[in-house]
């Protein structure tokens, strides 16, 4: 079974705050084959090198008595599963637990991926969805609606201890080539795909930065946005389930007099009920950019909705104007990510270079992709624009790869 990688066209870290986001699949795919074999082990072959054999007996016993995710997660830690096998085994456990199914003997999971890992191209999500589709076939259990994406999300957050977003799993499961998939992250409301005009492509210029080093900045943003929401709620005497539910006009009117630009963790703890659970611990001596962090998902939700409206109304007469407007929304999103500490010098340099090419050369907009952890940039271009972008990158000594 196969599943594509994906790109975050608009939305980025606002997906953690209930925003509308726009995702699109890429042409590169992950293929997974699941075979039932004799014995009672699970063999994971991630690259054709022969495979990693894992004793599945402890997991089988836990699954048969319907152990909670916390226990399965502990078993994964105790087994010291090699990194290449951790994602597949976590997905297998989540599938078995969700579908109340355990295979009779052993399994062999063969994985072949065209997607470079750690480059913001959705490599992990593609592996998860492809594997779930293969398991669905073996088990004879058909997924309903967004169930596959939910199981993949459970595997990442409940079993592997990650902090991924459900929207990342929905794009490879439900996206359509040449279209944007609107996902309202509350948590998984799918809109109809938004087709791109003929000759227009969404492409990625993968970055070279270390995701591990930059991931804490994304976690800090989520905490600061939550803090900002709670402070504004307390000041105004009202509440929202998600930060992105706050109308932009309301934020622009009420945030300046009620929400400080920055706040120390100790002051937040004094103002807000201690029973409130934040995404990450709030450190008393740290200062958080609560205003900018809350503003980003409010604005990004508006930008995503506007982009959908513009693209659904595109025609031959307004094509260039609409593409330019959508590109401007991407550039605004990029600046917003910089304001919340997720930008980088490499990404800024690349976005500026693409901005300089401009719509007249077929480059309509660009922005930092996903949470900015790898510096990957996503751009809206024509075929001519992609050629110009490639030539520009070569002149600047950083051609890299381009993925669409």
ZIKANOR-V60418 format. One record per helix or strand. SS is the DSSP state (A for helix, B for strand). FROM is the first residue (numbers start at 1). LEN is the number of residues. If there is no record, write none. Layout:
SS/FROM/LEN, SS/FROM/LEN
//
This chain:
B/2/9, A/12/6, B/20/18, B/41/5, B/52/4, A/57/8, A/69/11, A/83/17, B/106/8, A/123/17, A/147/13, A/166/9, B/179/6, B/189/2, B/194/2, B/200/6, A/211/26, A/243/3, A/248/11, B/263/2, A/265/7, B/287/2, A/290/23, A/319/21, A/345/13, A/359/3, B/363/6, B/377/6, A/383/13, B/402/2
//
